[in-house]
Amino acid sequence: MTRIARLHREFFVRDVLLVAPELIGKILVVRSSNKMLNKYAITETEAYRGSEDEACHASRGRTKRNEVMFYPGGKIYVYFVYGMYWMLNVVTGGENDPQAALIRGIEGYNGPGKLTRALGIGRLFYGEDLTTSERIWIEDAGLAPSIKTSSRIGINYAGEVWKNKPWRYYLEE
């Protein structure tokens, strides 16, 4: 029998290129407003790797918006896009090494905006610590799914080199 366990800080304080693919198959747990625990397997992520990555919010330096990306891994970075969607990111790496994995899909919800809307994730989750939070965390159910890679989505602004990095990870179907 597989033991399900909450991920600890050590999992998150590694390079995003290790963490993002390993998040596939992990279980995102969110406590709803009525105190029910909702659990979803993570099916798709994208890696954003620090100041040198032109697609990463940290590439333009430290700001009020991306401040949490400069903290040690395990925090949540949410930001608002298109005037309607919150994007859920898991901060990775060490202190002052701004990296994050965007959660692009979970079981039953494809698309980062759709999943945050369905789970009620918004501004108030900014900076939440996945290792200690009572309302959101990630568990390891011991799964080892087959993962595929591709280029990241919706980042044409970053240029050809960064747009074409194979830093999108998803379940092989």
N, C-alpha and C positions, 0 to 999 in steps of 0.2 A: 504494500500500500504506500502511495506517495504522500509525503508530508508536505502540506502547503504552508509556506512561511513568508512573512513580509520581507521584502528586500531591505537590506541594511545599507548604511552610508557607503560601505566599501564597494558595493555594486556600482553606485553612481559616480564615485570620484575617479573613474577611469575615463580614458579617451572616448569621445562620442562615437568613433568608428568601431569601437568594441561594444559599447552600451546599446546603441540604436538597433543593431540586428538582434542582440540578445533580448531586447524587450518584446520581440515577436513571440507570441505564445504565452507571455506572462499575463497575469490577471489584474486588470484595473478594477479597483474596488472603490465605489462611491456611495457614501451614506446619503440617502435622499432626505428631503425635508421632513418626511414622516418616519424617519429613523430606520427605514429598511436598507439593508445592504444590497447593492446591485453590483454584480460581478460580470465582467466582459473580458474575453481574451483579446489582447492587442494583436491586430492583424497587419498593420502597416505603420511604418515610421520613416522619418527623414532626418539625416544628420546635418547639423550646422556647426562648423568647426572653427570657432574663434575669430580673432581679429583679421587673419589673412583671408578668410572665406568671404568673398564679396557678396554672397547671398545671406550671410549671417548678420543679424542686427548689431552685433558687436564690431563689425568691420569699420564703423564710423566713430568708434570710441564709446566710452561709458556715458550713459545718459540716464535720466530718471526712468525712462521706459524700460531699458534693458539692465538696470542695476543688479537685479537678482541673478543674472547670468554670470556675474563676477564672484558669486558666492560658491562655496564648495558644493559639489553635486548632491542631488536629492531634493532640491527645491522645485517649485512649480513656477514657470514663466508663462503667463497668459498675456496676450495682446489682442487688440481689436482691429479687424480689417474690414474693408468695404462698407463701413458704417453699419454692419449687421452681424458679424461673426467673431467669436472669441476663438483663438488658437491655443491649444493646450500643448505645452512643451515641458519636458523633463530636463532640468539643468544637470549637466555632467561635468566631469573634470574637476580639477582642484581650484582653490581660491585664486582669483585674478586670471583664470584661464577660461574665458567665456565660451562655453559650448552648450548646445542643447539638442535634444531629439524631439522633433515635432511628432505628436501622435496623430497620424493621418487617418487611421481606421481602427475600429474595434468590432467585435462580433455584432452583426446586425446594423452597423452604421458605417458606411463608407463616406469619407469626406470629413476633414477636421472641423468644419463649421457645424455640420449636422450632428456630430457626436457631442460637441460641447453644448449645443442647444438641447439635445435629448437628455443629457445628464445634469443640466442646470449649472454648468461650469461657466463662470464669468470673472469679472474683476476681483471679487472678494477671495478668489483662490490664489491671487498673485502672492508669491513668496511662501506659500504653504509648504511645510516640510513633510515630504512623503514618508520619512522614517519615523515620524512621531504623530502625525495628524490622526484625528479620530474621524475625519470625514472623507479623506481620500488617501489611498496608498496603492502599492503594487505588490502582488504576491507571486511567488514562484511555485507553480504546480508541478514542476519537474518535467515539463514537456520539452521535446527537442524537435520542433517542426522543421520542415524543409523550407528554406528561405530563398527567394529570388531577389535580384537587385536590378535597378534601372536608374536613369537620371532623375533628378529631382523635378518637381512639378511647379510651374508658375513662377519661375525666377529668371525669366529672360533678361531682366534688368542687370543681372550679375555678370553677364558676358558669357561667351562660349565655353571658356575653360571651366568656370564654376557651374554653369548650367548643366554641363555634361558629366559632372562627377557622378559615379554610380553609387550615390549615397542615399538612395531610396530603397527601403527593405520591405518586403511583403511576403505573405504566405504563398507558397507554391500550391496551386489548386490541382 
